[in-house]
Amino acid sequence: MRQRTCEKHSRYQKGCLECQKKLREYKHTEKAKKSARERMRRWRATPEGKKRSREIGNRSRIRHREQRLEDCRKWRLERKMRLFALLGGKCVNCGETDVRVLTINHKNGRPLGYRQILMKEGINNSRKNAISGYWLYDKILKGDDSLSDIEIRCCNCNALYEYERGKRFYPKGYPLTVVEWEKSLTPWTLK
């Protein structure tokens, strides 16, 4: 059985379908949302509100920790995938497409003054991924960094590229493969 609408619409009359409809419509307006945010802001400014909101936030963070971590992993992977899609999606040397082993390679190394740029932008240099990784991905995706000096390489090809450029060093005369190394062993070193 349908309830009747009242003659005088009151916000608090729960039995009236017309009043409930108007109340629902009001709740979704920007004005209502803005006033609710303002009330919450004022409440959180009080000592009781600060304490209570902190308790609620802590409980929520603890309860949803795993979900938040998973969402963060997905977000980072999504950002990495977008960047790799911009750069071709595969290793320039061997054609590897597995995202787990692909990395970003600066063709000419990092520009001079790279750390000074980071200091100006307030990036913490004590963490390694502040200098590369996701910070770099953001710079490229926002268009702040050029794509011309960057390419995708798999970990193996990137390591070989760094050896060839002289960024990494390998002892001269030392065998490059395990087979060569085993051949160079004398019988008394095998025991």
ABEGO torsion letter per residue (X at the ends): XBBBBBABBBAABAABAAAAAAAAAAAABAAAAAAAAAAAAAAAABAAAAAAAAAAAAAAAAAAAAAAAAAAAAAAAAAAAAAAAAAGGBBAAAGBABAAABBBBBAAEBBBGAAAAAAAAGBBAABAAAABEAAAAAAAAAGABBAAABBBBBAAAAAAAAAAAGABBBBBGBBABAAAAAAABBAAAAX
